Each structure stands twice: as structure tokens, then as C-alpha cells.
Amino acid sequence: MEFDAVLLLSFGGPEGPEQVRPFLENVTRGRNVPPERLDDVAEHYLHFGGVSPINGINRALIAELQQQQELPVYFGNRNWAPFVEDTVAAMRDNGIRRAATFTTSAWSGYSSCTQYVEDIARARAAAGSGAPELVKLRTYFDHPLFIEMFAEAVTAAATTVPPDARLVFTAHSIPIGADQRCGPNLYSRQVAYAARLVATAAGYAEHDLVWQSRSGPPQVPWLEPDVGDHLSALAGAGTEAVIVCPIGFVADHIEVVWDLDHELRLQADELGIALARAGTPNADPRFARLAIDLIDELRDGREPARMAGPGPVPGCLGSVDGAPCRPPHCAAG
């Protein structure tokens, strides 16, 4: 399969205080989120001048992609400028016929995978006649470079805390019902699988997996335990140091720099726990190499590069609302 462009497809984020509330309204449209909840989350962004880290990180990643291969790289977002609809229209006008689409999410599941497939379909429909074919690259939670980057980040974080620090992996919580949409516990099983791979690669025989950044009504069950609750439990059990690895995030999203670097660190200080936060891939040159490797798998017909782990790989085997999880324009996961 040949490509004449690459599309980096991401979530999006505000780049100024005046953009914060419209951005959050885009993210939560149709979800009946109370206005006061949006006000609370807006304060997280305003703490950083109303600028999300994600667009700047993605632009740096695009520069790496452009440096490491020859195809033009386009940038589109789901929730904020540059919107994917505008980007795909520009690709059409530039004569792009087929683009490899790399998403900034390593996982299967609705919001982390299927919703990007929906973004692709919506953008192509908006572009109309002549819209390029957009081939979504596979999930990469077990790619050797993904595991390598996080394992090195854990090792680096470990140098800043006592040697008996507890290793804790965290990822964005989702409703338990949503974790069933693409197969039984698919997202949470993939996160657990990757966490085991990273822990082993970093030399840890034990680790914990927790969840963070939940929202929504309290009567709706979400994946637990919460990272803050778990930190309190560890403190109660006598743990004096913790390494937190945000394995669910490929970049320093606001949920990382606020929820972990700010709120969790304040909690750790109050509990008297030494806390080290492992880094995320961000614009590491190896992250660009990972994306290029996924493209080359399709171009060359190679078997996917996967890190061997315990048991079968938790792949995307289910369906979403009666439709297959792997439509024709989505590479096999």
C-alpha cells in the first residue's frame, strides 16, 4: 500500500484564554455536562495561561516526522483548530490521494480509536468529491518503541526517589460501560498489558494500575481505583515513595500537567510521600520512528512489530454499535 502524505490526527486543545470555554464545549457537546463542571476544568487550562500543551507537542512531533521521512505531514484535530475537516479539504486541494493517518492514542476502544475513525469519515464527507483516502494506522500500545520510551522514563524517574519506590501506572478512566463497547474490557486490558511490558522492561517485578481524571455523574461507575485514592492507601500502608507512570498518555496533556504534576503532587506532599512522575513520549524522535514503522508495515506488507507479553495480545475483536471495529480504511490492529 502506497501513500502520498501523512495525517497526524489528534484531540486538540486551546491556545489562548478566550479559546478555553469554546474548546470544552466542543469536547462535551451532547454529553449533558453541567456548566459548573466546565468552569472547573476551564480553571485547569487557565492555570497555564489558557494554553494546552498538546498542540505545541504535536507540532514538534510533526517536525520530527517531516525530518525522518519524505512525505508531507498534515495536522488535524477533533476538537480545535486545525480542525480535521479543514485539513482534509486542504489535502484534497493539494492533490493528496491516500494518506497514512497516525492518531495520538495508543489504544483500542471507542474514544481512543473508534471516534478517530468517525473523525476520518466525517472529514472525508465534508471534503466531498476528491477527498483523499485516509488509512488509520493500527494501535501501538505494545510496539517495542512505545514500551522502550516508557521504560526509560520510569528508570529516569526512579533516580529521583528512594530505591524502594512503588511503581504505579495510570491512564484516563472511562465509564465501565464504555470499556465494553469494542470488546470485553478491551481498553483496560490493553493498558494492563502495556503496563506489564513496561514494568518488566524497567526491571520491576511488581506494579499497580490505577485510573485518573474521571468526570460525569457519580452514580455512573468508572474504572477504579482512582490515582488519588490509591496514593492515600499506599501512604496508609507505609509507602514512602512512588513513581507514577502516565502510560495512558502519549504526551503531557492537561490531565498530566494538572492532575498529576499539580494536584497529585500537592496530595503527595501532604501525605509525606516522595513522588516522581515518569515522562511521556511527547516529541521524542523514537515516537516519530514508531509512526513511520507503522506506515512501513503497510507499505512493505510486514508483520506488525509487537513486544511479546504474557498471554495473547488484547486486540480489537468486537464491534461498535453493530459496525466492525476495523472498517476498510482502518489498518488491522
Salt bridges, closest charged atoms under 4 A:
GLU2 OE1 - ARG299 NE 3.88
GLU15 OE2 - ARG59 NH1 2.82
GLU25 OE2 - ARG21 NE 3.54
ASP39 OD1 - ARG21 NH1 2.38
GLU85 OE2 - ARG122 NE 2.59
ASP93 OD1 - ARG92 NE 2.92
ASP119 OD2 - ARG78 NE 2.72
ASP119 OD1 - ARG122 NH1 3.14
GLU133 OE1 - ARG98 NE 2.95
ASP142 OD2 - ARG306 NH1 3.10
GLU148 OE2 - ARG286 NH1 2.90
GLU152 OE1 - ARG286 NH1 2.96
GLU206 OE1 - ARG166 NH1 2.88
ASP208 OD1 - ARG166 NH2 2.73
ASP208 OD2 - HIS230 NE2 2.89
ASP252 OD1 - ARG277 NH1 3.21
GLU255 OE2 - HIS172 NE2 3.95
ASP261 OD2 - ARG277 NH2 2.82
ASP284 OD2 - ARG286 NH2 2.89
ASP293 OD2 - HIS143 NE2 2.80
ASP293 OD1 - ARG302 NH2 2.87
ASP296 OD1 - ARG299 NH1 2.61
GLU297 OE1 - ARG138 NE 2.81
ASP300 OD2 - ARG302 NE 3.96
ASP321 OD2 - ARG181 NH2 2.98
